[in-house]
Amino acid sequence: MGEKRRDRGKEEMGGKKRDREDSNNGGREDAKPSTSTFRKEQILPSMIKNKAKRSEIHSRLKHEKKLDKRKKIKARDAADKRALELGEELPTRQIPRTIENTREADETVCKPGDEELFAELDTDEFSNVLKGERPQKVLITTCRFNSTRGPDFIKELLQVIPNSSYYKRGTYDLKKIVTYATKKDFSSLIVVHTNRREPDALLIMGLPDGPTAHFKLSKLVLRKDIKNHGNPTSHWPELVLNNFTTRLGCRVGRMIQSLFPQNPEFRGRRVVTFHNQRDYIFFRHHRYVFETKTAKSGDSKKDQDPTIEKKASDHFKARLQECGPRFVLKLKSLQHGTFDSQGGEFEWTHKPEMDTSRRRFFL
């Protein structure tokens, strides 16, 4: 009897609860559920315990997202085409928010027409090399404990940097090497540091007055490990420095620029790129390759009509072939003068508290 009374009480309470919900919905059966109930009913792939079912749903959602993106691109292209046909202005495209274009404001960003900056560049340590008053000449050496990949990396550096020479470190102290390189009229000194049989740091030093930059070296890929790589020629390469915008970045860029001759030989079709992105400097070495186009019969009106003049771009296509090596540099410190581990004065050093924000860049 007691159980029947409890069941009857539950039914009455459930009925009252349903009546209250119907009154809140205005007595409509087709009332939309609230957002909270919709979120509960929505099933995410991470909520499924079965691995096969989870991967199936994830792939289906990914495919639907790809189709939606393709539809949006087609609609945008159709709107642009319609605007061009009608002679109207193209609709404004939304600029995505990235870490680069939302970086924190920095007072040291170089501005065009900054006379103070130009005066500093005319009198800095690299001005005589960059103006051609002094020949560019680079000495490359290693740390005292060399590795197996170190010589291979140095061999490729010698092919990348013209007028560069390799000298074995031996047991010589770095200060003695700096003195020797200054007497031999070298303009720069590069020390390749290795750790656990892997090159992990570069020390670039301007001679004779400095400065000295310490870079962390990572993600090194030698030429033999690059698929379909090309072999560079002995021509002087063209240098591309990208996105060095601050005072510190400009100083680092001029140091890198002083390693290469200022009159490239464009016939060699060699390009050396230092691309700065989020304070990581990506190094790439390419060469241009021009190939003839294999035109299909009846593809275009130019092939059918001989009276139409054909441009060079109609016969040839250009592509880039990577020559290697490939690596990433991260600036750790910039020191006044030549290398001095004890009494040296640092212009800039990287500290752990500088990494508290992802949108703060220094180069």
Buried (B, 14 or more C-beta within 10 A) or exposed (E): EEEEEEEEEEEEEEEEEEEEEEEEEEEEEEEEEEEEEEEEEEEEBEEBEEEEEBEEBBEEEEEEEEEEEEEEEEEEEEEEEEEEEEEEEEEEEEEEEEEEEEBEEEEEBEEEEEEEBEEBBEEBBBBEBBEEEBEBBBBBBBBEEBBEBBEBBBBBBBBBBBBBBBBEBEEEEBEEBBBBBBEEEBBBBBBBBBEEEBBBBBBBBBBBEBBBBBBBBBEBBBBEEBEEBBEBBEBBBBBEBEBBBBBBBBBBBBBBBBBBBEEBBEEBBBBBBBBBBEBBBBBBBBBBEEEEEEEEEEEEEBBEEEEEEEEEEBEEEEEBBBBBBBBBBBBBBBBBBBBBEEEBEEBBEBEEEEEEEEEBBBB
